[in-house]
């Protein structure tokens, strides 16, 4: 794609990166075949190719974003299926993130949109606040029908029937391995996950210590910054990410780390991108070091000697989170681990398509999200599984709200298969 940025415009690092990405696009349209919003809405502007044209026009002309441009970019899930499909290697993630940052700085949203985004940014990344919000939403559910805004109704729907108690395993500390130490790893405990489902981190710690890892929860580490990053709130997301970088670098410079393990794939995609996010920052070197040893829990487990298990007689439908299969290119490890542990693993049709969770997308775009959820649940249930497994808390909550089948994290099944307790949702 030909671009016409001025030399002055290209002095901005974000614009220069956008120019590189735009120039790599050849208009082929392969991305439209795997874009969930294009498949659902049939509008070229709701495809990656269409959004690329909108972003190019907006950035080149340095114009104030108009309502149409913002609408179509807001509708993007950032599922990154287009990056898996693209034969030209267009790094759409960096492009749309820069566009969202530009929109946040130059577009005056309606007051109710601004208020909603401000509220989400002040609640979701903070487990204590989020827990209180879930309790409030739970009390507000009986009044759901009186609320006119579908986005506010979606927030009420997000509250689980049971809100788990705080797990003290999420506090800064170190867990000794149960056998001879093979690795020392830092566990990212996350933010929303600590309020929605504490079993995931607990299972991760049990499993890793059983396999010879010393597991460290670093003091000062918390939210990865993804939730605010994808809303274009770059300053807030970088401040959050910087705290993680400093916390993990302190461990790396101290007793050392072999890996930073992440069991929420949406967070993992962001942490692995810290090197790019902080390329122009004083933390650039440390950010690159952190990104270099960050890995999904399934990636780490493939390096450990996880025992082979007897057949469990349990049929597991594996849901591939977009952030894992497209964002991190981790596709076979979770399935291979489940099979090795003795589970029968099946996959739904069109497993490359998003479930509609996508961070805050199910709250900001509930109509589209609900349709994507219905399609995903339909394809999962068609495989007649007894349980659904996924590697991302957002997907788990999204799919779980549309099916009566139990939905668990992959690591919960692996923990159970190697001596841990049966996942609570299966009992």
N, C-alpha and C positions, 0 to 999 in steps of 0.2 A: 504494500500500500504506500502510495506517495504521500509524504507529509510536507508541511510548509511552515514549520516553526522557525522563529527568528533566532539569531544567535543570543539575543538577550533572554528570550524565553528558555533556551536550552541551558542557561546558567543554573536554573533550578534543577536540582537532582531528580526530583519526582517527575518533572516534565521531560527531562532527558531520558529517563527510564521509559516513560510512556511512549516517547518517540521511537525508541528501539523496538518496543513491543508492537506498535502500530505498523512499523515498516516490515515486520516479519509476517503480517497477515496477507494472504494472497486471495482473499474473498472466496475461497473454495466452497464454503458452506457445509463442510463435514460436521461442524459443530452443531448445526441445527438438528441433526438426526438424534443427538443424545441430550439435548437441552430440555429439561422437564417443563419449563414454562412455555417454550415454543411448542412442544408436543401437546400441551394442554390448551394454550390460547391461540396458536396458529398465527400469531402476529410476528412479522419479521423483526420488529423492534423489541420483541421479547425473546430474541435469540442472541447469542453472543455476537454474531456478525452485525446484527442491527445495533446492538448496544455499542459496539466498537465504533461504528459510524457516528453515533450520537456523541460519544466521548471525544472522538477526534475533532468534531466540529466545535464542541464546547471549549476544549483546551486550546486549539489553534487560534480561535477568535477571542479567547479570554472573555467570553461573554458570561453574563449572569445566567445561571441555569434556569431554563424555563420549566413549567409544570410538566410538560410532556417528557422531557429528558429525565427529570427526577423520578417520574412515575415508573418509567421502564427500567431505570437503574435500581430503584428500590425493589422492583419485582425480581431482581436477580437473586437467586438462592446462594450464590458463591459455592455451589456444589462442586464446581471444577471438572465436571464430566467433559466439558469442552476441551480442557487441557489434555485429557486422556485421548480424546479422539483426534485432535488437531495434528495433521501431518507436518505442519510447518513449525511446531514448537512455540506457538504464541503463548506467552505467559500472561494469560488473562487475569490471574489473581492479582498480580501487582498493578495491572492497569485499572481494574475496577476498584481496588482499594484506593488508588490515587484519585480516581474520579469521585469517590465518596468523600474523601478528605476535601476536595475542591468544592463539592456541593455544600458540605457542612460550613465552609468558610464564606461562601458567596450566595447561598440561597436562603431566603427568608421563608421558612416553613410556616404554615398556619399554626396559630398558637397551641391548638390541641395536639398537633403532631410534635411540636417542640416540647410540650409538657410531658407527653408520653415517653419520648426518647430520654428526656432528662430523668424521669422517674426510673426507667429501666437501668440507666447508667449508674444511678445512685443506689440501686437495690441488688441487682443480680450478681455483681462481682463481690458482694460482701455477704458471707454466709449467715452472719447473725441477723442482718437486716432482712435477708431473703427468707430466713426461717420465720421471722415475725410477719413478713408479707404473706407467706403461705398460710399461716394461722389466720390472718385477717381474711384471706381469700376463702378459706374453708368456711368461716362464719358467714361470708357473704354469698355463698352458693345458693341458699334458698331464695335469694332475691335476684337471681340471674336474669329472669324474664323481664325485670323492670329496667334493665340496663340497655340503652339503645345502641351503644358503640360495640361492634363485633369484636374489636380488639380487647376491650375491657372484659367482655364475656370470655374470651380466650384465656385471659389471665386468671379468671376464676376457675376455669376448667383445668388449668395447669396444677392446681393444688391437689396433691394425692390424698387418698382417704386417711392414710396414716402418715404422719410426719415423724421420721425416726428421731430418737434422742441423739444428742451430740455424742460423737465417738471421740474419746480421749486419745485414740491412736492418731488422730489428725494433728495433735499438738506437736511442737518441735521436740524431737527426741531421736534416739537411735535404737534400732531393734537388732539384737545379735542373731547371727545365723544359728540354726539348729544343728548343723553339721559343720565340717571344716569350711572356713570361709573361702569362697571363690571370687567374689566381687564385693565392692562397696558401691552402692547406688543410692541416689537421692530420688525419693518418690514425690512427684508433684501431686498434692492432695486436692488442688483445684478450688473452686468456689461454690458454684451451684450444686455440684455433686455432693458436697459436704452437708448440704441441707436436704437434698432430695433422696439420697441413697447412700448411707454410710457403710453398707455391706461391701461395696466395691473396693474401697481402700483397705478395709479390714481383710478381705479375701486376698488382696494383692500382697499385703505384708505377710500373711501366713504362708502363702505359696512361695514367695521369694526367700524367706528365711528358711523354709523347709528345703529349698534347693541350694542353699549355701551362700545367700546374699546377706550382707549387713545392709539394712535399709535405714536411710536417714531421712527424717523430715526436717528440712533446713529451716532455721529460724529466719523469719522475714519473707519467706516465699509465700505466694498466694495465687491470686487470679493471673492467668497468662496474659490478659489484655485483649483477647479475641473479641469479646462481646462489644466493647467500646470501639475497637479497631474497625470492625465491620459496620459500625454506625458512622464512621468518618471522624470520630472524636479522637484524633491522633495524639493530642497532648495527654489526654487521660490514659489512653492505652499504653503509650510509651512510659508514662510514669509508673504504671503497674508493672509492666514488663521489666523496667529497670530495677525494681526491687527484687525480682526473681534473679536477674543476672547477678546482682551483687551478692545475694544470699547463696547462690550456687557456686559462684566464683570463690567465695570465702571457703566453702567446703573443698573445692578443687585445690585451692592453695594450701589448705590445712592438711587433713588426713588423706585427701585425694578422692576422686570419684571415677569409677569406670563407666558409669552411665547416669543419665537423668531419665528415669522411667516415667511414662505418662500413660494413664489408663482411660483418658478421655480424648478420643482422636481429634476432636475439634481443637483442643488445646495443643495437641502434639503438632498439628500443621502450623500453628502460629509460632510455637517455640522453635521449631526447626527453621523458621523464617526470620528469627531474631537477627541473624547476620545481615540480612538485607534491610530490615527495619532500622537498624542502628549503624548502617554503613557510614553515615556522615556525622556520627556522634562520638563523643569522647569514650563511650563504652564499646566502640566498634570491635576491638580485639577480644574483649571479654564476651561480648554477644556472640561472636563467631565461635569462640571456644565452647560456649554453652550449647549453641545450635549443633555443633559437631558431635556432641555425645548424647544428644536427646534422642530417645527412641520410644516407640510404642511398646507396651508391655508384651505384645506378641513377638515383636522383634527380639526383645531380650530373652524371652523364654526359649526361642529357637537356639540360643547360644548356650543354654543350660541343659543339663541332662535330665529332662523331664521324663519320668518313667512311662513305659508303655503299659496301657491298662487293658484289662479284659473287657469284652463287649458289655456295655451297660444296659442294652435293650431300651435305649432312649433315643427317639428321633428328634434331632435338633435342626431347626431351620436357621441358617446363618444369614443375618442381615449385614451386608457390607456397608458400613457408614461411608458417606461420600468423602469425608475428610481423611479417611484411612485409605480407601482404594484409589481415589483421584488425587487428593492433596498430598498424601505421603507415599503413594504407589505400593502400599502394603496390601497384597491381595490374597496370597495363598497361606501365609503363616497362621492366621487364626483357625482356618479350616483344617490345616494339617495337624495342628496341636489338638484340636477337638477329636479328630479321627484317631490320633495316637493315644489319646486318653480313653478311647473305647466308645465314643459316641457315634451314632449314625448321623451323618451331616448331609442336609439337602439345601438347595438354594432356590430362591424364587425366580420366576421369569423376569426378565428386564432388571436384573440385580444392579445394573449400573445407574438406575434412576433413583432420584432422591425421595426420601419419605416425607419431606416437607417440613422437617424440624428446623435445621439450618440456623442454629444459634437463637436469635430473637425473631426469626422469620415467622414462626407459627403464631407469634404474638402480634407482629406488625402487619402480616398479610394472611389473616386467618382463613379467608375464603379459598385462596389458592392452596394454602397449606392443607386444609381439610380434604380437598380433592386428591392431592398427592398422597396423603395418608391413607385414604380409602383404597386407592389403587395399590399401594404397597401392602396393606393388610390383606387385600384380596389375593394377591399373588403369593404371599407367605402362607396363608391358610390353605391355599390350593394344594400345597405340598403335604398336607395332613401331618404336621409336626405335633409333638407333645409339648415342645417348648421352643421359644425363639431366643436366639443369642445375638448380641451386638456388642460393639466395642466403644460405644459413645452414649453418655447419659441422655443427651438430647433425643437421640433416636429411640432409646428405650422408653422414655416418657411419651414420646409422640406415638409410637406403635402400640404401646401398652394402653393408651387411651382409646384405641380403636378395636381391641380384640380382648376376648376372655382368656386367651392362652397366656401362660406365664412368660414374662420377658425378663431375661437375666443377662448379666455381663458375661462375656466369654471367660473371664478370669474366675468368676464364681464357679462355673462348671469345672474348670481345671483344678481349682482348689479342692472341690468336693471329690474329684476323681483321684486325688493324690493324698487323701487323708483328712481333709477339712470337713466342716459341717455341710449338710445339704443346704443349698440355697433356700432362703426363707420363703421365696415366692413359690417354691415347689412343694412346700410342706403345708 
